[in-house]
Amino acid sequence: MAARGSRRQCCRYFDLSLLQSRRPTKRPPPSAVCEVVLPREIHSLILGHLEELHKDFDEPSCPTCLARDLSSYSKVCMEWHAATIPHLYGRIYIAGPDSPELQKRMKMRNGCRAWLLRKTLLVRPNFAAMVKQLKLPEYEDLTAKESKENNKLVASIVQLCPHLERLEGHYPEYRVGVKDSLQTALLSRDFLKEHVWTIQPEGPMQLAQSESFANAHIRWTGLETLVLQGGAGNKAGSMSHLTFADLFERLPSLKKLLVARFHDYEFDDNTLMAIPDQIEYLRLEELPGVTDAGVSEYVDRPSVRRRIRSLSLIELELLSTLLISKIFSHLMHLEKFTLVQTSSPQLPPQSSADKTKPTFASTSLKLLHWDHPLFPALKAIRAPSDHHGIIQAVCKPLEHIVLPFDWVQAGLLREQKQREDRYFYPETRYSRSLPQARMNAQERIEAARESTFMRIVVTEGAAKKEGLSVDLKAFMGDWKSKVKYELLPDLWGSESAVLTVACLLDARVSTEWRPGDGVEMCSGRWNATSFASGRGVKWRRHTKRTPGMRDMELAMLF
């Protein structure tokens, strides 16, 4: 009886942590056996389709509604229960605020559902072993004491999940000599697939501290994605070439690497050469120590030529177009290339021999964030700085490119610029804002339609038929081109084309929609009108939460 009581109790805890505060129905009794036994593959297809319905762009729900329906599916019989639990616990997504009723009953201001989840995982370690992805809300306006307690709560949940691969919503900063419970918990997870390090500048590490930091990653043999970025502050940087090199040696499975905002004495050309050979996706951002010569030497490495599929160079201020040409010609499997910087790479002097002139050609490139569409496999190009439509004119014609809210966003951006500098306001036509770029592209499309591309006249013999002539309007672009002119951001709703680390980690943009975007908040009545209207079915409500369940993987940065 004690065992059955604990099972019933932990099932209640799960529903409270992920669904809502009201008491749910009991789990199916052991005698509830289905007459027809379905293979696990059929259950996986059904549950996968259910998740896709909840993530539908036109009628989205929230993670609470999805967990509610998965819980209902598991209560049909014991067979369905066994098939659903891995889906229910494999990816735990707790989003939005806790309900006031639950906060009042538990006498907690934040973290009610996370605390109940921890209690469930404590009594059911088999459920905890299924957790691979964990999303916990990051609360705002916490006191120092509440923030410390919330950090310990998250760390205790991480410690209970031995097969955890990804943690979203909590990215602790690394400070030299300061121990953090969440960092310690994450460093102990053997199956972690991705992580973000924000290294706060606290002065250079001592040799023992550098070795300790590198050795702490020895259990991350399966880590595939790593983000290393320097923190804000005027103090000297904490990292060094030796620290980076030792860290890279302890990550044998690393494939995607982002390094950003480190001083020239922390990360330079020599450190660039210490990057592991197995890297396939590389992004370098705001690294003054990296020069044209260092990038050129890195591209010459045989392993780099064979493996690199995506290369992003953000604000490195490269000076030579010969280097860009070398990147295209040497990287045999390059599929995506991003170049963002203020200055333009310079052409070689006119007195140079013809053999030194750059040739921009790649047989493998599919996506380019730059401005030169001379690539046979290119499918799309994104050029926010195409101010005069030179690139748009050689791409596939588009009927419409502007989005409904572009005019509003561009107006807000213009007002913000005016407030920042009332004496000098640069023309918005030459900005990098995507809403402004789409508006400019739409204006060029509309202007091209004012002229006539072709007139069709129907004649009978030498006589012209009156009223039987049609004018075909002109268009912007080249109808023979196979390249799509694209001005959409990496992250939906962003004004910047290239996704930044700060934007990805911001909890307010962790879903497809935000309050104020014209999308109604979800209150538990998702799809209620489809089959419950007028039939006396009582629909279960929950606290209003933002709809949308977008997977915010670090791979989006590459």
Secondary structure, 3 states (H helix, E strand, C coil): CHHHHHHHHHHHHHHHHHCCCCCCCCCCCCCCCCCCCCCHHHHHHHHHHHHHHHCCCCCCCCHHHHHHHHHHHHCCCHHHHHHHHHHHHHEEECCCCCCHHHHHHHCCCCCHHHHHHHHHHHHCHHHHCCCCEEECCCCCCCCHHHHHHHHHHHHHHHHHCCCCCEEECCCCEECCCCCCHHHHHHHCCCCCCEEEEEECCCCCCCHHHHHHHHHCCCCCCCCCEEEEEECCCCCCCCCCHHHHHHHHHCCCCCCEEEEECCCCCCCCHHHHHCCCCCCCEEEEECCCCCCHHHHHHHHCCHHHHHHCCEEEEECCCCCEHHHHHHHHHHCCCCCEEEEECCCCCECCCCCCCHHHCCCCCCCCCCEEECCCCCCCCCCEECCCCCCCCCCHHHCCCCCCCCCCCHHHHHHHHHHHHHHHCCCCCCCHHHCCCHHHHHHHHHHHHHHHHCCEEEEEEEEECCEEEEEEEEEEECCCCCCCCCCEECCCCCCCCCCCCCCCHHHHHCHHHCCCCCCCCCCCCECCCCCHHHHCCCCCCCCCCCCCECCCCCCCCHHHHC
